Amino acid sequence: MGSLKKRSVNLAGHATSLALEPEFWAALDGIAKQDAISIAALIQRIDVGRGERPLASACRVYALERAGA
């Protein structure tokens, strides 16, 4: 996997920066497209259900779960 790429997203009215490997961003972009929502909406969905897990970890796990891993 490559180096981390940062993106800014707005979660609950607060700007947040999220760093993931490009491969995970590609997977999340594909999921958002498949679900016909924005990447921000997808990350908000993940954020709501992540519990105590860090957001970046929750995004990676979500991408893997959706991939059927």
Order of alpha helices (4+ residues) and beta strands (2+ residues): beta-beta-alpha-alpha-alpha
